[in-house]
Amino acid sequence: MPAPNTIKDCMRRNPLTINCNSNLVQAVETLVEYKLTGVTVVDDDGNPVGVLSELDCIQSVLNAIYNDGDPEHALVQDAMTSSIVSCTPGDSIVEVAADMLATRQRRRPVIENGRLVGQVSSSNVLWALMENSRRRVNSKGV
């Protein structure tokens, strides 16, 4: 098996998504249940429209509590980050890793032709980098 070099080699296919019109509390419960730090948000047609992170959720719930509101009435679209920093299946793992560090983002939707085809997390990227390193060391006979 060749060393992983591109995002398609380490991405999670068919990632869990949340609809932008979903209730925020239900989204939080999903993040907690699946032990996720964030998820790609999609519209009714399955097109990616944002990312919802744990920090987005904390901010929204705190805002609701601070303003005597009820987080039960908040929607995902009100809490999500609308600007999507994504990658494609053919992107270099090293380049995506460097950009994740620069932007302090732990996950990236993988988008091809405008459609969500996967997601890559910092742990996926770390695994791929370690695999490359191991294979390079082993090929040198060290």
C-alpha positions as CSV (number, residue, x, y, z in Angstrom):
1,M,0.0,0.0,0.0
2,P,1.5,3.4,-1.0
3,A,2.1,6.1,1.6
4,P,-0.8,8.5,2.0
5,N,0.0,11.7,0.2
6,T,-3.3,13.4,-0.6
7,I,-6.4,14.1,1.4
8,K,-8.3,11.3,-0.3
9,D,-5.9,8.9,1.3
10,C,-6.9,9.9,4.9
11,M,-10.3,11.6,4.7
12,R,-13.4,10.2,6.2
13,R,-16.0,9.5,3.5
14,N,-19.7,10.2,4.1
15,P,-19.1,12.3,7.2
16,L,-21.9,13.1,9.6
17,T,-23.5,16.5,8.8
18,I,-26.1,18.7,10.4
19,N,-28.8,20.7,8.5
20,C,-28.6,24.5,8.9
21,N,-32.3,24.5,10.0
22,S,-31.7,22.0,12.8
23,N,-32.2,23.0,16.4
24,L,-28.9,24.0,18.0
25,V,-29.5,21.9,21.2
26,Q,-30.0,18.8,19.1
27,A,-26.8,19.6,17.2
28,V,-25.0,20.0,20.5
29,E,-26.3,16.6,21.6
30,T,-25.1,15.1,18.4
31,L,-21.6,16.5,18.8
32,V,-21.5,15.2,22.4
33,E,-22.9,11.8,21.5
34,Y,-20.4,11.2,18.6
35,K,-17.5,12.9,20.5
36,L,-17.0,15.4,17.6
37,T,-15.3,18.8,17.9
38,G,-17.3,20.1,14.9
39,V,-19.3,19.1,11.9
40,T,-20.1,20.4,8.4
41,V,-23.4,22.2,8.1
42,V,-25.5,21.5,4.9
43,D,-28.6,23.0,3.4
44,D,-31.7,21.0,2.4
45,D,-30.0,19.9,-0.9
46,G,-26.9,18.6,0.9
47,N,-24.7,21.5,-0.1
48,P,-22.1,22.6,2.4
49,V,-23.0,26.1,3.9
50,G,-20.9,26.3,7.0
51,V,-19.2,24.6,9.9
52,L,-20.4,24.2,13.4
53,S,-17.7,23.8,16.1
54,E,-18.0,23.2,19.8
55,L,-16.8,26.7,20.3
56,D,-19.5,28.1,18.1
57,C,-22.0,26.2,20.2
58,I,-20.5,27.5,23.5
59,Q,-20.7,31.0,22.2
60,S,-24.3,30.7,21.1
61,V,-25.4,29.1,24.3
62,L,-23.6,31.7,26.4
63,N,-25.1,34.5,24.4
64,A,-28.6,33.0,24.9
65,I,-28.0,32.7,28.7
66,Y,-26.5,36.2,29.0
67,N,-29.4,37.8,27.1
68,D,-32.0,35.8,29.1
69,G,-32.8,33.8,26.0
70,D,-33.4,30.2,25.6
71,P,-30.9,28.1,23.6
72,E,-33.7,25.7,22.9
73,H,-35.0,28.1,20.2
74,A,-31.6,28.7,18.5
75,L,-30.9,27.2,15.1
76,V,-27.7,25.8,13.8
77,Q,-27.6,28.6,11.1
78,D,-27.5,31.2,13.8
79,A,-24.4,29.6,15.5
80,M,-22.4,28.2,12.6
81,T,-19.4,29.8,10.9
82,S,-20.5,30.6,7.4
83,S,-17.1,30.9,5.8
84,I,-16.0,27.4,4.9
85,V,-12.3,26.7,4.7
86,S,-12.2,23.4,2.7
87,C,-9.9,21.2,0.8
88,T,-10.3,18.8,-2.1
89,P,-9.5,15.1,-2.3
90,G,-6.4,15.8,-4.4
91,D,-4.8,18.4,-2.0
92,S,-1.5,17.6,-0.5
93,I,-1.7,16.4,3.1
94,V,1.4,18.5,4.0
95,E,-0.2,21.7,2.6
96,V,-3.5,21.1,4.3
97,A,-1.6,20.3,7.6
98,A,0.4,23.6,7.3
99,D,-2.8,25.5,6.7
100,M,-4.6,23.9,9.6
101,L,-1.8,25.0,11.8
102,A,-1.9,28.5,10.4
103,T,-5.6,28.9,10.9
104,R,-5.9,26.8,14.1
105,Q,-8.6,24.7,12.6
106,R,-9.0,21.1,13.5
107,R,-11.2,19.9,10.7
108,R,-11.8,20.6,7.0
109,P,-14.8,19.6,4.8
110,V,-13.5,17.9,1.7
111,I,-15.4,19.4,-1.3
112,E,-15.3,18.3,-4.9
113,N,-17.4,20.0,-7.6
114,G,-19.3,21.9,-5.0
115,R,-20.4,18.7,-3.1
116,L,-19.3,17.4,0.2
117,V,-17.4,14.2,-0.3
118,G,-15.7,13.8,3.0
119,Q,-14.1,15.4,6.0
120,V,-10.5,15.4,7.3
121,S,-9.6,16.1,10.9
122,S,-6.3,17.0,12.5
123,S,-6.1,13.4,13.8
124,N,-6.5,12.0,10.2
125,V,-3.7,14.4,9.0
126,L,-1.5,13.4,11.9
127,W,-1.9,9.7,11.1
128,A,-1.1,10.3,7.4
129,L,2.0,12.4,8.3
130,M,3.2,9.6,10.7
131,E,2.6,6.9,8.0
132,N,4.7,8.9,5.6
133,S,7.5,9.4,8.1
134,R,7.5,5.7,9.1
135,R,7.6,4.5,5.5
136,R,10.4,6.9,4.6
137,V,12.5,5.8,7.6
138,N,11.8,2.1,6.9
139,S,12.7,2.5,3.2
140,K,16.1,3.9,4.2
141,G,16.7,0.8,6.2
142,V,17.2,2.6,9.5
